Amino acid sequence: MLKPNAPGIKGDLHARLERIDSGMFRAVFAGELNPENAAAGQEWPDAHIGDTPEGVRGWVESMAPQLGYRRVIWDS
């Protein structure tokens, strides 16, 4: 695993924040087991669930640099 704040080597991680239930939120993003150049829409998803949107966003944004991503782009 890369050190936190390591220079991004994978580019940007695209994620989407969703409300899934009262008081529950989920960030959905491409999983780490995907082929390097997977076709759009063919990626296997991964997710993180939490009880606040801020907590879910914070977890994804702290995880991304550790996996080699430069930054997180939040898609609507």
N, C-alpha and C positions, 0 to 999 in steps of 0.2 A: 504494500500500500504506500502511496506517496505521502510525504509530509504535508500537514496543513499549509496552505498558502504556497504550495509548490507551483511553478509556472505551468499553466494549462498546456496539455499536449493533445487533448481531444477536442478542443474548441468549446462550443457552448452546449450546455445541457438544457433542452427544452422541457418544461414542466407545466402542468395545468393544475390549479387548485380547485377543488370541488367541495361543496357542502353535501355530505352524504346522509346526515340525519341531524336531529336537533342536538346541537353541541358537538358534532363530530365532523371532521374535515379530512380530506385526502388529497395528497399531491400525487399525480400520475406522471411518470417519466419513462424513458426507454431504459430497459433493464441492461445490466452489465454483461449478460450472456449473449447479446445480439452479435451477429456477424458485423465486421467492421463497416461495411458499406451496405447495410440493409436498405431495401427499397422503402420509400415513404409509405407508411401505413402497414408495413409488414414487420415492424419491430415488436419484440415481446415486451410488454409493459412491466413496470415495477411500480410500487406505491409505498407511501408512508402515511399512516393515519394518526391523528391526534385530536385533542379537544379544543384547540384554538387555531385559527388561521395563522397567527404569528408564530406559534410553536412549530407548526408543520413547515412553514416557509423557512424558518430558522434552521431546522434540521436538514432540509434539502440543501440550503445554501452553505451549511458547514460541511456536509458530506461531499458535495461536488468537487471542491478543490483537492480533497483527499484522494479522489478517484481520477484526477488529472484533467478536470474540466476547468476552463478559464472563468466561466461565470454561468449563472442560471438565467435563462430567458423565460419569463412567466407568460405563457400563451393564454389568451382569453377563451 
